[in-house]
Amino acid sequence: MMAPEDAFRLLADGLGKAGTPQAFDHLVERIASIFDGDHVLIGKVMSDGKTILTVAFWSQGSLQPAATYELAGTPCEHVLNDEICQFPDSLHEHFPDDEMLRELGAEGYVGVPLRAPNGQLLGLLALMSNRPLSLAAYAPEVLRIAATQAGAEMARRIAEETRRSSDRHIEQLIYWDSVTGLPNRRHFMERLQEACDQAQLQGKCLGLLYLDLQRFRQINDTQGHERGDLLLAEIAGRFGAQAESGEFVARLGGDEFMVLLTNTRPAAMAHAIERYRNSLSPPIQIADRSFSISASVGAALFPRDANNAQSLFQHASIALNHAKRDDSRTRFFNTNMADELHQREFLQLRFIEALNQGRLTLHYQPQFCLKSGKLSGAEALCRWYDDILGHVSPGTFIPLAEEQGLIRQLGDWVLDEACNQLHAWDALDKPFPGRLCVNVSAQQMDDPRLAEHVQRLATRVAPGRLGLELTESGLMRNPEQTVRITRALHDAGFGLAIDDFGTGYSSLTYLKRFAADTLKIDMSFVQDMLKSSHDHAIVATIIAMAETLGMQTVAEGVEEAEQAEALRELGCTGVQGFYYGRPVDGKTFADLWL
């Protein structure tokens, strides 16, 4: 019987082809190896609901051609009604009319259903043996993870097939959102103009609600765009179900929706806001994950707040910007909002001055080797204290830098300051061990000459003393360009880490091609790994995958000794978090750890 770590390592390898035509073939072969099975198949339920099409079939040591078979009278029929279905032996006695089982000589069987991220049943994964089937204790977890990924892959393929085969008329492509089925931005703006013209002639009022989903972009980046699209489709369905007579719902793009209310008043608009917001209250279940989504809402009234369609839209947008910073998450437009816009412009101006005049600082959070307990590196984190504004959170000024096109300038300053700090520690005769890591934004990765740029900035420091951390979502913005950049940086001697790894499976296809040497396990999994077997399995799989590829692992967000011990047992190589040390300035860092 295979050891658990070997089983999860093979499983990680089997999932490494996600997103490619070989994904299912590779997975069934690995499942057969893990359980020493004679036959493994992945089947898709056909549209009649009574037939299975094998999309990957491993039997007696080789892949078999695709085939179809009827579900009635087979163990697969039971799988589609249960979470997991197992017949350890005497399979022929249970299903005497199953010709395929007789031809295969199968005696033992276990199967699990494959579901799309939204829970829709798509097919099954079945393992068969020509002798009585005895499974290890880790088998259910391995099969569940494999089924989750295979279900997502099958959903992706079905979505692609649907899109390819779609014969929608060209007007539908222009006026309707392909993800949600709602009217799109162009359709909505034309409808808004018509409604304003009509309301002006009839002396009636219009209401405009601008809804922005909270946390959606984070979910989309960490869980993958396919799952994000499924989430948007569910939200659109809920909004559509709330629409009453005279209400027009549209998706503008991204995580933004609009609702046009005809012949309304402020009180009725407030009730409408509650209706649409309350529709998001029940968590949304996508596959094995539950997502809690809420919305910020900006509202404007015609003709009280604006006398034309363009101004009404603009004022609802301004109200939304204020709603995002308000505890109630709802704001009606008023003329005082112009003052708040000036304040934001002031924040932008102060940040630009701070960046240009050297008023930013770096703090450093230590990283330790789990095996030796010694300092192995640190992450450089940007901080800003303003004489007028006080401490400004990175969560405020980093998005601001991105909005203003200043993130590359900020990234250059961080790298230069990190080099200065290494020299300063050396001058104190307190050399820094390991490597000092700086974060690289997704926008910086858009520059095809980033590798050459980094090398020019860091000529004063040996490349091996510096590391670059790139988020998984940033890597996947332009994966082929990322491959070229990371290989050039690796060849120049820079360490490369993939930050927040494990929050999506999209990069598994490219992982072997990226020249990264470290995977940083996202803190969301680390913090829950002692309470959630699912998160524990994900952490174990990431560590096993890294070991297979000869990569190091650094677990983020370690806050308890028990977490550190569990990570050590799983073979994690490095840790970072409040349990080991908070970010501090360069002098304090040297006093504490150098």
C-alpha positions as CSV (number, residue, x, y, z in Angstrom):
1,M,0.0,0.0,0.0
2,M,1.4,3.4,-1.0
3,A,2.5,5.8,1.7
4,P,0.3,8.9,2.1
5,E,3.0,11.4,1.1
6,D,3.7,9.4,-2.0
7,A,0.0,9.2,-2.9
8,F,-0.4,13.0,-2.5
9,R,2.8,13.6,-4.5
10,L,1.4,11.4,-7.4
11,L,-1.9,13.2,-7.1
12,A,-0.3,16.6,-7.4
13,D,1.5,15.4,-10.5
14,G,-1.7,14.1,-11.9
15,L,-3.3,17.5,-11.4
16,G,-0.4,19.2,-13.1
17,K,-1.9,19.0,-16.6
18,A,-5.0,21.0,-15.6
19,G,-6.2,23.1,-18.4
20,T,-4.5,21.0,-21.1
21,P,-6.0,18.4,-23.5
22,Q,-4.0,15.7,-21.6
23,A,-5.5,16.6,-18.2
24,F,-7.9,13.6,-17.8
25,D,-5.6,11.1,-19.4
26,H,-2.8,12.1,-17.0
27,L,-5.1,12.0,-14.0
28,V,-6.5,8.5,-14.6
29,E,-3.0,7.1,-15.1
30,R,-1.9,8.6,-11.8
31,I,-5.0,7.4,-9.9
32,A,-4.3,3.9,-11.2
33,S,-0.8,4.1,-9.9
34,I,-1.8,5.4,-6.5
35,F,-4.3,2.6,-5.8
36,D,-2.8,-0.1,-8.0
37,G,-6.0,-0.2,-9.9
38,D,-6.5,-2.2,-13.1
39,H,-9.0,0.2,-14.6
40,V,-9.8,3.9,-14.1
41,L,-12.2,6.0,-16.0
42,I,-13.6,9.5,-16.1
43,G,-17.0,9.6,-17.6
44,K,-19.3,12.4,-18.7
45,V,-23.1,12.2,-18.4
46,M,-24.7,12.7,-21.8
47,S,-27.6,15.0,-22.3
48,D,-30.1,12.2,-22.0
49,G,-29.0,11.6,-18.4
50,K,-28.9,7.8,-19.1
51,T,-25.6,7.4,-20.9
52,I,-21.9,7.8,-20.0
53,L,-19.2,8.9,-22.4
54,T,-15.7,8.0,-21.3
55,V,-13.5,11.0,-21.7
56,A,-10.4,9.1,-20.3
57,F,-10.1,5.4,-19.8
58,W,-7.0,3.7,-18.4
59,S,-7.2,-0.2,-18.5
60,Q,-4.5,-2.8,-18.0
61,G,-1.6,-0.4,-18.4
62,S,-2.8,1.7,-21.3
63,L,-5.3,4.4,-22.4
64,Q,-8.4,3.1,-24.2
65,P,-10.5,4.7,-26.9
66,A,-13.6,6.7,-25.9
67,A,-16.7,4.6,-25.5
68,T,-20.3,5.0,-24.4
69,Y,-22.4,2.8,-22.2
70,E,-25.8,2.8,-20.6
71,L,-26.0,3.6,-16.9
72,A,-28.9,1.3,-16.0
73,G,-27.8,-1.8,-14.2
74,T,-24.2,-0.6,-13.6
75,P,-22.4,0.6,-10.4
76,C,-22.0,4.0,-12.1
77,E,-25.7,4.5,-11.8
78,H,-25.3,4.3,-8.0
79,V,-22.4,6.8,-8.1
80,L,-24.5,9.5,-9.6
81,N,-26.9,9.2,-6.6
82,D,-24.3,9.1,-3.9
83,E,-21.2,11.1,-2.9
84,I,-19.1,8.0,-3.0
85,C,-20.1,4.5,-4.0
86,Q,-18.0,1.4,-3.2
87,F,-18.3,-2.4,-3.9
88,P,-15.2,-4.0,-2.5
89,D,-15.8,-7.4,-4.0
90,S,-18.2,-9.7,-5.8
91,L,-19.0,-7.0,-8.3
92,H,-20.5,-9.5,-10.8
93,E,-23.0,-10.7,-8.2
94,H,-24.3,-7.2,-7.7
95,F,-24.4,-6.3,-11.4
96,P,-24.8,-9.6,-13.4
97,D,-26.0,-7.8,-16.5
98,D,-23.1,-5.3,-16.8
99,E,-21.2,-6.5,-19.9
100,M,-18.4,-4.0,-19.6
101,L,-17.6,-5.3,-16.1
102,R,-17.6,-8.9,-17.4
103,E,-15.2,-8.0,-20.2
104,L,-12.9,-6.2,-17.9
105,G,-12.9,-8.9,-15.3
106,A,-13.5,-6.3,-12.5
107,E,-14.2,-7.6,-9.0
108,G,-13.9,-4.4,-6.9
109,Y,-15.2,-0.9,-7.6
110,V,-15.3,2.6,-6.1
111,G,-16.7,5.7,-7.8
112,V,-17.2,9.3,-7.0
113,P,-19.4,11.9,-8.8
114,L,-17.9,14.8,-10.7
115,R,-19.5,18.2,-10.1
116,A,-19.0,21.6,-11.6
117,P,-18.0,24.4,-9.2
118,N,-21.7,25.4,-9.0
119,G,-22.6,21.9,-7.8
120,Q,-24.1,20.6,-11.1
121,L,-23.5,16.9,-11.6
122,L,-21.4,16.3,-14.7
123,G,-20.0,12.8,-14.6
124,L,-18.0,10.4,-12.5
125,L,-14.6,9.0,-11.6
126,A,-14.4,5.2,-11.2
127,L,-11.6,2.9,-10.0
128,M,-11.9,-0.8,-10.6
129,S,-9.7,-3.8,-9.7
130,N,-9.6,-7.4,-11.0
131,R,-9.4,-8.5,-7.4
132,P,-11.2,-7.5,-4.1
133,L,-10.5,-3.8,-3.6
134,S,-8.9,-2.7,-0.3
135,L,-8.3,1.1,0.0
136,A,-6.0,3.0,2.3
137,A,-7.3,5.4,4.9
138,Y,-6.3,8.4,2.7
139,A,-8.3,7.1,-0.3
140,P,-11.5,9.2,0.3
141,E,-9.5,12.4,0.5
142,V,-7.4,11.6,-2.6
143,L,-10.5,10.7,-4.6
144,R,-12.4,13.8,-3.4
145,I,-9.6,16.2,-4.4
146,A,-9.2,14.4,-7.7
147,A,-13.0,14.6,-8.3
148,T,-13.1,18.3,-7.4
149,Q,-10.4,19.1,-9.9
150,A,-11.7,16.8,-12.6
151,G,-15.2,18.3,-12.1
152,A,-13.8,21.8,-12.6
153,E,-11.9,20.7,-15.6
154,M,-15.0,19.1,-17.1
155,A,-17.0,22.2,-16.4
156,R,-14.4,24.3,-18.1
157,R,-14.5,22.1,-21.2
158,I,-18.3,22.1,-21.3
159,A,-18.2,25.9,-21.1
160,E,-15.7,26.1,-23.9
161,E,-17.8,23.7,-26.1
162,T,-20.9,25.7,-25.4
163,R,-19.2,28.9,-26.3
164,R,-17.8,27.4,-29.5
165,S,-21.1,26.0,-30.6
166,S,-23.1,29.1,-29.7
167,D,-24.9,30.6,-32.7
168,R,-26.2,33.7,-31.1
169,H,-27.0,36.5,-33.4
170,I,-24.5,39.4,-33.7
171,E,-26.9,41.7,-31.9
172,Q,-26.9,39.5,-28.9
173,L,-23.1,39.6,-28.8
174,I,-23.2,43.4,-28.9
175,Y,-26.0,43.9,-26.3
176,W,-25.9,41.0,-23.9
177,D,-23.2,39.9,-21.4
178,S,-22.0,36.4,-22.2
179,V,-21.2,35.5,-18.6
180,T,-24.4,36.4,-16.9
181,G,-27.0,36.7,-19.8
182,L,-27.9,40.2,-18.6
183,P,-27.8,43.3,-20.7
184,N,-24.3,44.7,-21.0
185,R,-22.9,48.2,-20.6
186,R,-23.8,49.4,-24.2
187,H,-27.3,48.0,-23.9
188,F,-27.8,49.7,-20.5
189,M,-26.5,53.1,-21.6
190,E,-28.8,53.2,-24.6
191,R,-31.7,52.2,-22.3
192,L,-30.8,54.9,-19.8
193,Q,-30.7,57.6,-22.4
194,E,-34.1,56.6,-23.7
195,A,-35.6,56.4,-20.1
196,C,-34.2,59.9,-19.3
197,D,-35.7,61.4,-22.5
198,Q,-39.1,59.8,-21.7
199,A,-39.0,60.8,-18.1
200,Q,-38.2,64.4,-19.0
201,L,-41.2,64.6,-21.4
202,Q,-43.6,63.0,-18.9
203,G,-42.3,64.8,-15.8
204,K,-41.4,61.6,-13.9
205,C,-38.4,60.5,-11.8
206,L,-35.8,57.8,-12.5
207,G,-33.6,56.1,-10.0
208,L,-30.2,54.6,-10.7
209,L,-28.5,52.1,-8.5
210,Y,-24.8,51.3,-9.1
211,L,-23.8,48.0,-7.3
212,D,-20.2,46.9,-6.8
213,L,-19.5,43.4,-5.3
214,Q,-17.2,43.4,-2.3
215,R,-14.4,40.8,-2.3
216,F,-15.3,39.5,-5.8
217,R,-12.0,40.5,-7.4
218,Q,-10.1,38.8,-4.6
219,I,-12.1,35.7,-5.1
220,N,-11.7,35.9,-8.8
221,D,-7.9,36.2,-8.5
222,T,-7.5,33.4,-5.9
223,Q,-10.2,30.9,-7.1
224,G,-9.8,31.4,-10.8
225,H,-11.8,33.1,-13.5
226,E,-13.9,30.1,-14.3
227,R,-15.2,29.9,-10.7
228,G,-15.5,33.7,-10.7
229,D,-17.8,33.5,-13.8
230,L,-20.0,30.9,-12.2
231,L,-20.3,33.2,-9.1
232,L,-21.2,36.1,-11.3
233,A,-23.9,34.0,-13.1
234,E,-25.4,33.0,-9.8
235,I,-25.4,36.7,-8.6
236,A,-27.0,37.8,-11.8
237,G,-29.7,35.2,-11.4
238,R,-30.5,36.5,-7.9
239,F,-30.6,40.1,-9.1
240,G,-32.8,39.2,-12.0
241,A,-35.2,37.4,-9.7
242,Q,-35.5,40.6,-7.6
243,A,-36.4,42.9,-10.6
244,E,-40.0,44.2,-10.3
245,S,-42.0,45.8,-13.0
246,G,-40.3,49.0,-14.3
247,E,-36.8,47.8,-13.1
248,F,-34.0,47.1,-15.6
249,V,-30.9,45.1,-14.4
250,A,-27.6,45.0,-16.3
251,R,-24.0,44.0,-15.8
252,L,-21.5,46.8,-16.7
253,G,-18.5,44.5,-16.5
254,G,-16.2,43.0,-13.9
255,D,-18.0,43.1,-10.6
256,E,-20.3,46.0,-11.3
257,F,-24.1,45.9,-11.9
258,M,-26.7,48.6,-12.6
259,V,-30.4,48.8,-11.8
260,L,-32.6,51.4,-13.5
261,L,-35.8,52.2,-11.6
262,T,-38.6,54.0,-13.6
263,N,-41.1,56.3,-12.0
264,T,-39.6,56.1,-8.5
265,R,-39.0,58.1,-5.4
266,P,-36.1,58.0,-2.8
267,A,-38.1,55.9,-0.3
268,A,-38.9,53.3,-3.0
269,M,-35.2,53.4,-4.1
270,A,-34.1,52.6,-0.5
271,H,-36.5,49.6,-0.4
272,A,-35.1,48.4,-3.8
273,I,-31.6,48.7,-2.5
274,E,-32.5,46.4,0.4
275,R,-34.2,43.9,-1.9
276,Y,-31.1,43.6,-4.1
277,R,-28.7,43.6,-1.2
278,N,-30.7,41.0,0.7
279,S,-30.7,38.7,-2.3
280,L,-27.0,38.2,-1.7
281,S,-27.4,37.3,2.0
282,P,-27.5,33.5,1.6
283,P,-23.9,32.2,0.9
284,I,-23.3,31.1,-2.6
285,Q,-22.1,27.5,-3.0
286,I,-19.7,26.8,-5.8
287,A,-18.6,23.2,-5.8
288,D,-16.9,22.5,-2.4
289,R,-16.7,26.1,-1.4
290,S,-19.1,28.6,0.0
291,F,-18.8,32.3,-0.8
292,S,-20.3,35.2,1.2
293,I,-20.8,38.2,-1.1
294,S,-22.1,41.7,-0.3
295,A,-22.4,44.8,-2.3
296,S,-21.8,48.5,-2.0
297,V,-24.5,50.7,-3.6
298,G,-24.4,54.2,-5.0
299,A,-27.7,55.8,-5.9
300,A,-28.8,58.9,-7.8
301,L,-32.2,60.4,-8.7
302,F,-33.3,62.0,-12.0
303,P,-33.9,65.0,-12.3
304,R,-33.1,65.9,-8.7
305,D,-29.4,64.9,-8.9
306,A,-28.8,65.2,-12.7
307,N,-30.6,66.5,-15.7
308,N,-29.2,64.1,-18.3
309,A,-28.3,60.4,-18.6
310,Q,-24.5,60.9,-18.6
311,S,-24.6,63.1,-15.4
312,L,-26.9,60.7,-13.7
313,F,-24.5,57.8,-14.4
314,Q,-21.6,59.9,-13.2
315,H,-23.3,60.9,-10.0
316,A,-24.3,57.3,-9.2
317,S,-20.7,56.4,-9.7
318,I,-19.5,59.1,-7.3
319,A,-22.0,57.9,-4.8
320,L,-20.7,54.4,-5.1
321,N,-17.1,55.5,-4.5
322,H,-18.3,57.0,-1.2
323,A,-20.4,54.0,-0.3
324,K,-17.3,51.8,-0.5
325,R,-15.8,53.8,2.3
326,D,-19.0,54.1,4.3
327,D,-20.0,51.6,7.1
328,S,-23.5,51.3,5.6
329,R,-22.1,50.6,2.2
330,T,-24.9,52.7,0.7
331,R,-24.8,56.3,-0.3
332,F,-27.2,58.6,-2.1
333,F,-25.6,61.3,-4.2
334,N,-25.4,64.8,-2.7
335,T,-23.4,67.9,-3.6
336,N,-21.1,67.6,-0.6
337,M,-19.5,64.6,-2.2
338,A,-17.5,66.9,-4.3
339,D,-15.6,67.8,-1.2
340,E,-14.8,64.2,-0.5
341,L,-13.5,63.8,-4.0
342,H,-11.1,66.7,-3.3
343,Q,-9.9,64.8,-0.2
344,R,-9.1,61.8,-2.3
345,E,-7.3,63.9,-4.7
346,F,-5.4,65.3,-1.7
347,L,-4.4,61.7,-0.7
348,Q,-3.2,61.1,-4.2
349,L,-1.1,64.3,-4.2
350,R,0.4,63.4,-0.8
351,F,1.3,59.9,-1.9
352,I,3.0,61.2,-5.1
353,E,5.0,63.6,-3.0
354,A,5.9,60.9,-0.5
355,L,7.1,58.7,-3.3
356,N,9.1,61.4,-5.0
357,Q,10.6,62.8,-1.8
358,G,11.6,59.6,-0.1
359,R,9.0,59.7,2.7
360,L,8.2,56.0,2.4
361,T,9.9,53.3,4.5
362,L,10.4,49.6,4.4
363,H,9.7,47.1,7.2
364,Y,11.0,43.6,7.2
365,Q,9.3,40.4,8.4
366,P,11.6,37.5,9.1
367,Q,11.4,34.0,7.6
368,F,12.8,31.0,9.3
369,C,14.0,27.5,8.4
370,L,11.6,25.0,10.1
371,K,14.3,22.3,10.4
372,S,17.1,24.4,11.9
373,G,15.1,27.2,13.4
374,K,17.6,29.7,11.9
375,L,16.8,32.9,10.1
376,S,16.6,32.1,6.4
377,G,15.4,35.4,4.9
378,A,12.8,38.2,5.1
379,E,10.1,39.9,3.2
380,A,10.3,43.7,2.6
381,L,7.0,45.5,3.2
382,C,6.3,49.1,2.3
383,R,5.0,51.5,4.9
384,W,3.8,55.2,4.8
385,Y,3.5,57.6,7.6
386,D,2.3,61.1,6.5
387,D,2.6,64.2,8.7
388,I,-1.0,65.2,8.0
389,L,-2.7,61.9,7.3
390,G,-0.9,59.8,9.8
391,H,-0.3,56.1,9.1
392,V,-1.8,55.1,5.8
393,S,-2.4,51.5,5.2
394,P,-0.8,49.6,2.2
395,G,-4.3,48.5,1.4
396,T,-5.0,52.2,0.7
397,F,-1.9,53.5,-1.0
398,I,-0.9,50.4,-3.1
399,P,-4.2,50.3,-5.0
400,L,-3.9,54.1,-5.3
401,A,-0.4,53.6,-6.9
402,E,-1.9,51.1,-9.3
403,E,-4.8,53.4,-10.2
404,Q,-2.4,56.3,-10.8
405,G,0.1,54.3,-12.8
406,L,2.8,54.7,-10.1
407,I,3.2,51.0,-9.1
408,R,6.3,50.5,-11.2
409,Q,7.9,53.6,-9.7
410,L,7.0,52.3,-6.3
411,G,8.4,48.9,-7.1
412,D,11.7,50.4,-8.3
413,W,12.0,52.4,-5.0
414,V,11.3,49.3,-2.9
415,L,14.0,47.3,-4.7
416,D,16.5,50.1,-4.4
417,E,15.8,50.6,-0.7
418,A,16.1,46.9,-0.1
419,C,19.6,47.0,-1.7
420,N,20.5,50.0,0.5
421,Q,19.3,48.1,3.6
422,L,21.5,45.1,2.8
423,H,24.5,47.4,2.5
424,A,23.6,49.1,5.8
425,W,23.4,45.8,7.7
426,D,26.8,44.8,6.2
427,A,28.3,48.1,7.4
428,L,27.1,47.2,10.9
429,D,28.9,43.9,10.6
430,K,25.6,42.2,10.8
431,P,25.3,40.5,7.4
432,F,21.9,39.3,6.4
433,P,21.6,35.5,5.8
434,G,19.5,34.0,3.1
435,R,17.7,36.4,0.7
436,L,15.7,39.5,1.1
437,C,12.4,39.3,-0.8
438,V,10.5,42.1,-2.5
439,N,7.1,42.0,-4.0
440,V,6.5,42.4,-7.7
441,S,3.1,43.6,-8.8
442,A,1.0,42.2,-11.6
443,Q,1.4,45.5,-13.5
444,Q,5.2,45.2,-13.3
445,M,4.9,41.8,-14.9
446,D,3.3,43.5,-18.0
447,D,6.7,44.9,-18.9
448,P,8.4,42.4,-21.2
449,R,11.8,43.9,-20.3
450,L,11.3,43.6,-16.5
451,A,14.2,41.1,-16.1
452,E,16.7,43.5,-17.6
453,H,15.2,46.4,-15.6
454,V,15.6,44.6,-12.3
455,Q,19.2,43.6,-13.1
456,R,20.1,47.2,-13.8
457,L,18.5,48.4,-10.5
458,A,20.2,45.7,-8.4
459,T,23.7,45.8,-9.7
460,R,25.1,46.9,-6.2
461,V,24.0,43.6,-4.6
462,A,24.8,40.0,-5.5
463,P,21.6,38.6,-7.2
464,G,21.5,35.6,-4.8
465,R,20.9,37.9,-1.9
466,L,17.6,39.2,-3.4
467,G,14.4,37.4,-4.1
468,L,11.3,38.4,-6.0
469,E,7.8,37.4,-4.9
470,L,5.1,37.2,-7.7
471,T,1.5,36.5,-7.0
472,E,-0.2,33.5,-8.7
473,S,-2.8,35.8,-10.4
474,G,0.0,38.2,-11.6
475,L,1.9,35.3,-13.1
476,M,-1.2,34.2,-15.1
477,R,-2.0,37.6,-16.7
478,N,0.4,36.8,-19.5
479,P,1.8,33.3,-18.8
480,E,4.0,33.0,-21.8
481,Q,5.6,36.3,-21.1
482,T,6.0,35.3,-17.5
483,V,7.9,32.2,-18.5
484,R,10.4,34.3,-20.4
485,I,10.8,36.9,-17.6
486,T,11.2,34.3,-14.8
487,R,13.7,32.3,-16.7
488,A,15.8,35.4,-17.4
489,L,15.7,36.4,-13.7
490,H,16.6,32.9,-12.6
491,D,19.5,32.8,-15.0
492,A,20.7,36.1,-13.6
493,G,20.8,34.5,-10.1
494,F,17.6,36.0,-8.5
495,G,15.5,33.9,-6.2
496,L,11.8,33.6,-7.3
497,A,8.8,32.8,-5.2
498,I,5.2,32.3,-6.2
499,D,3.2,34.2,-3.5
500,D,-0.2,33.1,-2.1
501,F,0.1,29.7,-3.9
502,G,-2.7,27.3,-3.5
503,T,-5.6,29.8,-4.0
504,G,-6.2,28.6,-7.6
505,Y,-5.3,25.7,-9.8
506,S,-4.9,27.7,-13.1
507,S,-1.1,28.0,-12.8
508,L,-0.5,24.3,-12.3
509,T,-0.3,24.0,-16.1
510,Y,2.6,26.5,-16.2
511,L,4.2,25.7,-12.8
512,K,6.9,23.5,-14.3
513,R,7.7,26.2,-16.9
514,F,8.0,29.1,-14.4
515,A,11.6,29.3,-13.1
516,A,10.4,29.8,-9.5
517,D,12.3,28.0,-6.7
518,T,9.8,28.6,-3.9
519,L,6.1,28.3,-3.3
520,K,4.6,30.5,-0.6
521,I,1.5,28.7,0.8
522,D,-1.4,31.1,1.2
523,M,-2.1,32.0,4.8
524,S,-5.8,31.2,4.4
525,F,-4.9,27.5,4.2
526,V,-2.3,27.6,6.9
527,Q,-4.6,29.3,9.4
528,D,-7.4,26.7,8.9
529,M,-5.3,23.6,8.3
530,L,-5.7,22.4,11.9
531,K,-9.5,22.7,11.7
532,S,-10.2,21.7,8.1
533,S,-9.1,18.4,6.6
534,H,-9.7,20.0,3.2
535,D,-7.2,22.8,3.9
536,H,-4.8,20.3,5.5
537,A,-4.9,18.2,2.4
538,I,-4.2,21.2,0.2
539,V,-1.2,22.2,2.2
540,A,0.1,18.6,2.1
541,T,-0.4,18.5,-1.6
542,I,1.4,21.8,-2.2
543,I,4.3,20.7,-0.1
544,A,4.5,17.3,-1.9
545,M,4.3,19.0,-5.3
546,A,7.1,21.4,-4.3
547,E,9.3,18.5,-3.2
548,T,8.7,16.6,-6.4
549,L,9.7,19.7,-8.4
550,G,12.8,20.4,-6.2
551,M,11.2,23.6,-4.8
552,Q,11.2,25.1,-1.3
553,T,8.0,26.0,0.6
554,V,7.3,29.0,2.9
555,A,4.1,28.9,4.8
556,E,2.6,32.4,5.4
557,G,0.5,33.5,8.4
558,V,1.9,31.1,11.0
559,E,0.5,32.3,14.3
560,E,0.6,29.2,16.5
561,A,3.2,26.7,17.6
562,E,0.7,23.9,16.6
563,Q,0.6,25.2,13.0
564,A,4.4,25.2,12.9
565,E,4.6,21.7,14.2
566,A,2.1,20.4,11.7
567,L,4.0,22.1,8.8
568,R,7.2,20.6,10.0
569,E,5.7,17.1,10.0
570,L,4.4,17.7,6.4
571,G,8.0,18.6,5.3
572,C,7.5,22.4,4.8
573,T,10.9,24.1,4.6
574,G,10.2,27.6,5.8
575,V,7.7,29.7,7.8
576,Q,6.7,33.4,8.2
577,G,4.1,34.9,10.5
578,F,3.4,36.7,13.7
579,Y,4.4,33.6,15.8
580,Y,8.0,34.2,14.6
581,G,8.0,37.9,14.2
582,R,6.1,41.0,13.0
583,P,7.4,43.4,10.3
584,V,9.8,45.9,11.9
585,D,12.2,48.6,10.7
586,G,15.7,47.8,9.6
587,K,17.4,48.8,12.9
588,T,15.0,46.8,15.0
589,F,15.3,43.8,12.7
590,A,19.1,43.9,13.1
591,D,18.8,44.1,16.9
592,L,16.4,41.2,17.1
593,W,17.6,38.7,14.5
594,L,21.0,39.6,13.1
